[in-house]
């Protein structure tokens, strides 16, 4: 009987858009924790020459490809908001490819424990791939403010983006741990350092088969 786990302890990091996931992930990375970010993978898999980009062009037409052969994100975003089920189709193409690449990178990343950033973890089968769920949480007003200042969204478009995502309550429902990112950035660093201690302990227990 093998009492030792054969993979590093995996923490799924999630939160609404502009809640602070990347900022939290950067803090974990600075502590030496391998971070696998499905948002980064989602961009990599649609780079020119990748099979997923060809599948997207076949599904949505060449209007979503720029003259230089890259994905025209603005055109695709418009299509998704304008056409019923376009989002579902895009997700059906991309999600399995992103999941497969995430698992591949995690299996190669090593570390005592790993942080896997999955913005839409509430809706993702990757929930089953992680051992623990960490949610970065802030109120909707803070989220809107950060979204407008980071991405230059208008109030209206920021609200539209938020309403297309899972709710704060749905995210908190799947949380094992919560980082509150409502205040100053140094408070955030302190919370990450505390979680790091806890995850190192959990990773030790995980390795020993508990
Ligand atoms: P996400 O990855 O969840 O979309 P980010 O980590 O990019 O969110 O954070 C969104 C924006 O808010 C970024 O511009 C980031 O620098 C800023 N931000 C995050 N946390 C804080 C904080 N505690 N105080 C001030 N600004 C913050």
Boltz pocket constraint, residues with backbone or C-beta under 6 A from the ligand:
constraints:
  - pocket:
      binder: B
      contacts: [[A, 15], [A, 16], [A, 17], [A, 18], [A, 19], [A, 20], [A, 21], [A, 22], [A, 23], [A, 24], [A, 146], [A, 147], [A, 150], [A, 181], [A, 182], [A, 183], [A, 184], [A, 185], [A, 188]]
      max_distance: 6.0
